[in-house]
Amino acid sequence: MILNISGLSFSYKSRDVLNGLTFSVNENEILGILGPNGVGKTTLLKCINMLLHPTKGSINIEGNDITGWKVREIAKRVGYVPQRIETNRITAFDAILLGRHPHFGATLTDIDLEKVDAAISMMDLQSLSLQFINEMSGGELQKVAIARALVQEPRVMLLDEPTSNLDLHNQVEILQIMKQVTREHKMAVIMTMHDLNMALRFLDRFIFLKHGTIYSCGSRDDITREMIEEVYNIPVSLINVDGYPVVVPDIN
């Protein structure tokens, strides 16, 4: 196991958002965090990345509790791709190079540049490396954001709705890339998603959040119609397509 979360809680002032979450993520595994809007999915990612400080609980990466670590040390182990990616007039190469910042010494080294080149190649961005990111499509920009996180050489990567606002082709491409990246880099990956069917098709294991707690946790074989109806408060049918569960809302 790479990541272990134990008793994680978080509150905004007097409002409890996360309550006693305990789970783990293994090497080569993509864990999906699912649930309706406002249930705390993004807050959970920010707590794991220590952008928000949990009120209770521990976050262990390969046996080390990171809750008291400095930002620079956390960034060497945790990569984060937010839901909204800020753009400015810098090239894709420079944007990805920024991901090496936690590892910088006094000057850039050949190793830093090699890591950037490798990430550009893995994300198939060679032809776009000198293009300004504020001129890129949503799918291209998402690839740059993932490449920037990869050059941090993280053990854990967090992605907040990485397929939102992408067309079907780009959704599939990004998820296929993440499956490949997870295996090749032997990482633990956590991904929030709203598209249940994409999640059930590409991700390995799932946590459903409800009212800030874990309602259920398991593989796609553990998914039931009753579970989805209870979490999302809508009647659904659950059908099998080529061995994968597909959720269909029952709407008259």
C-alpha positions in Angstrom: 0.0 0.0 0.0 1.2 3.5 -0.8 -1.4 5.8 0.7 -3.2 5.2 4.0 -5.9 7.6 5.3 -7.1 7.1 8.9 -9.9 8.9 10.6 -9.7 12.0 8.3 -12.1 14.8 9.3 -12.4 18.4 8.1 -14.7 21.3 9.0 -15.3 24.7 7.5 -15.8 26.8 10.7 -18.7 25.0 12.4 -19.8 22.9 9.4 -18.5 19.3 9.2 -17.6 18.4 5.7 -15.6 15.1 6.1 -16.2 12.8 9.1 -13.7 10.1 10.0 -12.7 8.8 6.6 -10.5 5.7 6.6 -9.2 4.0 3.4 -6.1 3.1 1.5 -4.8 3.0 -2.0 -2.3 0.5 -3.4 0.4 0.8 -6.0 -0.8 0.6 -9.6 -4.4 1.4 -8.5 -6.8 4.2 -9.5 -9.4 4.9 -6.8 -12.5 6.8 -7.8 -14.1 9.2 -5.3 -17.8 9.4 -6.3 -20.9 11.1 -5.0 -23.2 14.0 -5.6 -22.2 17.7 -5.6 -21.2 19.2 -2.3 -20.4 15.9 -0.6 -16.7 16.8 0.0 -14.9 15.1 -2.9 -12.7 18.1 -3.8 -12.2 18.9 -0.1 -10.9 15.4 0.4 -8.3 15.8 -2.3 -7.2 19.1 -0.9 -6.8 17.6 2.5 -4.6 14.8 1.2 -2.5 17.4 -0.6 -2.5 19.5 2.6 -3.9 22.5 0.8 -6.5 22.2 3.5 -5.5 21.0 7.0 -7.6 18.2 8.4 -9.1 18.8 11.8 -8.5 15.1 12.7 -6.8 12.1 11.3 -3.6 11.1 9.6 -2.3 10.8 6.0 0.5 8.3 5.5 2.5 7.8 2.3 4.6 4.7 2.4 4.5 4.7 6.2 5.3 8.4 6.7 2.7 10.8 8.2 2.8 13.9 6.0 0.4 16.1 8.0 3.3 18.1 9.5 5.5 18.3 6.4 6.5 21.4 4.6 4.8 22.2 1.2 8.0 21.5 -0.8 8.4 18.0 0.7 4.7 17.1 0.1 5.0 18.3 -3.5 7.8 15.7 -4.1 5.4 12.9 -3.2 1.9 14.2 -4.1 0.9 15.5 -7.6 -2.3 17.4 -7.9 -4.3 18.3 -11.0 -7.1 20.6 -10.0 -10.5 20.8 -11.7 -9.9 24.3 -13.0 -6.5 24.8 -14.6 -5.3 28.4 -14.8 -3.8 29.5 -18.1 -1.4 32.2 -19.0 0.9 33.0 -21.9 3.6 30.4 -21.3 4.6 27.5 -23.4 3.6 23.9 -22.6 7.3 23.1 -22.0 7.6 25.9 -19.4 4.4 25.0 -17.8 5.5 21.4 -17.4 8.9 22.5 -16.2 7.3 24.3 -13.3 6.4 20.9 -12.0 10.1 20.2 -11.3 10.2 23.2 -8.9 10.1 21.0 -5.7 13.3 19.3 -6.9 15.2 22.4 -8.1 18.6 23.1 -6.7 20.5 26.3 -7.4 20.1 25.7 -11.2 18.3 23.4 -13.6 20.1 20.2 -14.3 20.1 17.8 -17.2 18.0 15.4 -15.1 15.2 18.1 -14.7 15.1 18.6 -18.5 15.1 14.8 -19.2 12.1 14.4 -16.8 10.2 17.1 -18.7 11.1 15.6 -22.1 9.9 12.2 -20.8 6.6 13.5 -19.6 6.0 15.4 -22.9 6.7 12.2 -24.8 4.4 10.1 -22.5 1.6 12.6 -23.0 2.2 12.8 -26.8 2.8 16.6 -26.5 5.9 16.9 -28.7 4.2 18.9 -31.4 2.7 21.2 -28.8 5.6 21.8 -26.4 6.3 25.3 -27.7 2.6 26.3 -28.0 1.2 28.7 -25.5 -1.2 27.0 -23.1 -3.8 29.7 -23.3 -4.3 28.8 -26.9 -4.8 25.1 -26.3 -8.0 23.0 -26.3 -9.4 21.5 -23.1 -8.0 18.1 -23.9 -4.5 19.4 -24.7 -4.5 21.6 -21.6 -5.4 18.6 -19.4 -2.5 16.6 -20.9 -0.1 19.5 -20.0 -1.5 19.5 -16.4 -1.0 15.8 -16.0 2.5 16.0 -17.4 3.3 18.9 -15.0 2.2 16.7 -12.1 4.2 13.7 -13.4 7.5 15.5 -13.4 7.1 16.0 -9.7 7.8 12.2 -9.6 4.9 11.7 -7.1 4.0 8.5 -5.3 0.4 9.7 -5.1 -1.4 11.6 -7.8 -4.7 13.4 -7.2 -7.0 14.4 -10.1 -10.2 16.5 -9.6 -12.7 15.7 -12.3 -10.1 15.3 -15.0 -12.7 14.6 -17.7 -15.1 17.4 -17.0 -15.8 19.7 -20.0 -14.1 17.3 -22.4 -15.7 15.6 -25.4 -16.1 11.8 -25.5 -12.9 11.2 -27.4 -10.8 13.3 -25.0 -12.5 11.7 -22.0 -11.5 8.3 -23.1 -8.0 9.3 -24.1 -7.3 11.0 -20.7 -8.6 8.0 -18.8 -6.6 5.5 -21.0 -3.5 7.6 -20.4 -4.0 7.6 -16.7 -4.3 3.9 -16.6 -1.0 3.6 -18.5 0.7 6.2 -16.4 -0.4 4.7 -13.1 1.1 1.3 -14.1 4.3 2.6 -15.6 5.1 4.9 -12.7 3.8 2.4 -10.0 1.7 5.2 -8.4 -1.4 5.4 -6.3 -4.0 7.6 -8.0 -7.2 9.1 -6.6 -9.6 10.7 -9.1 -13.0 12.4 -8.4 -15.6 12.0 -11.2 -19.2 12.7 -11.8 -19.6 10.4 -14.9 -20.4 7.1 -13.2 -20.1 5.1 -16.4 -16.7 6.4 -17.3 -15.5 5.8 -13.8 -16.9 2.2 -13.7 -15.3 1.5 -17.1 -11.7 2.8 -16.4 -11.1 3.0 -12.6 -10.1 0.1 -10.3 -11.9 0.7 -7.1 -14.5 3.2 -5.8 -15.5 5.1 -2.7 -19.0 6.6 -2.6 -19.3 9.5 -0.2 -22.6 10.6 1.4 -23.0 13.3 4.0 -19.2 13.5 4.4 -18.7 9.8 5.2 -17.9 6.7 3.3 -21.2 5.1 2.3 -19.5 2.2 0.5 -16.1 1.1 -0.8 -15.3 -1.7 -3.3 -14.6 -2.8 -6.8 -17.0 -2.6 -9.8 -18.3 -6.1 -8.8 -19.5 -4.6 -5.5 -21.6 -1.9 -7.2 -25.4 -2.4 -6.8 -28.4 -0.5 -8.1 -29.6 0.1 -4.5 -26.2 1.7 -3.6 -26.3 4.2 -6.4 -30.0 5.0 -5.7 -29.2 5.7 -2.1 -26.2 7.8 -2.7 -27.6 9.9 -5.6 -31.3 9.8 -4.6 -32.5 8.8 -8.0 -34.0 5.6 -9.3 -31.6 3.8 -11.8 -31.2 0.5 -13.6 -27.8 -1.2 -13.6 -27.1 -3.2 -16.7 -24.1 -5.2 -17.9 -22.4 -4.2 -21.2 -19.4 -6.2 -22.2 -18.6 -7.1 -18.6 -18.9 -3.5 -17.3 -21.8 -2.1 -15.2 -23.7 0.8 -16.9 -25.9 3.1 -14.9 -29.1 4.2 -16.6 -31.4 6.7 -14.8 -35.0 5.5 -14.6 -36.9 8.6 -15.8 -40.4 8.5 -17.2 
